[in-house]
Amino acid sequence: MLTDSCITISETDLVSETSLYMYNSDTCTQYCRGQNRPLAFYREAMRMCTCFATPPSYNAAMNLFCNVQYDSQLTDILDGYLYITAESENVNAHNCEDFFDLGIFYHGDYYTQNGTFIHCHFLDDTVPCDQGWIAYNDHCYHLLEEKNDVWYQASACRNLSALLVSVGDRSEWTFMNKMKKAMTYSKDWPYVGIYDIHDTFNYQWTDETAFTYRPFNDNNPGLVNGHRRCGLLSHGTLENANCNQDLQAFCEKSVVVVEVVVVVVVVVVVVVVVVVVVVIVVGVVEVVVVVVGGV
């Protein structure tokens, strides 16, 4: 049971409501508000958000010690904070992109600053990305929270049916920097998918696309403290770095490719069926001709 002088939240209260993994309390509060739930309970250590349909028990006996019921500053309940969604600060957001810029990117329903109810699938609706993945220009992007070397991160991306991110032009690079800024839990410079296996500065992307867009700063690429074969997203620029640093990383996957494969398979199946039907029809015609000729 979680309790303080103002309120009591039992494990039953938490079990009765669905808890969702979210990256910050602002997202939790605004998401619960969009669900028309009066209270949002956020546990920082677990990054878990619970939207309450009905308020938890209020400790009336301790009322004299609580000058504001459910005040977030007074309800630091062991490992979480409780917020009144109706009294939460109006965020300066007029659309989904504004929410994203504020570090709110959990797909769902929200209220804008002027009270308009909107549904947000971040960052655009070109492809349906899962929670934790950001859609942009027919691709889904994800920041790995765990820190590790680039080889481990490349494998982690593959386990998610993705690759370390490849950046093809300025607009995608601008988006990547925008995403990095929105990921408020990211304090380091994440790996991206370039590598120079022979230390010749002939970089290439892990998806084997040409390395034509080169957003290095004036001092890069260069060798510092030995070999530097990998790339990081720095403060708006690309930095080359040692591959054995324990850092976060960006993954990217294409949903369009999957859809194309499905279409191709369907087309192939249709073609095969047509060919089979034609063969059967031709065979039947030949049999009829033989029979008629014999008669």
Disulfide bonds with the S-S distance in Angstrom:
Cys6-Cys66 2.31
Cys28-Cys49 2.14
Cys32-Cys51 1.96
Cys96-Cys120 2.12
Cys129-Cys140 1.99
Cys157-Cys251 2.00
Cys230-Cys243 1.95
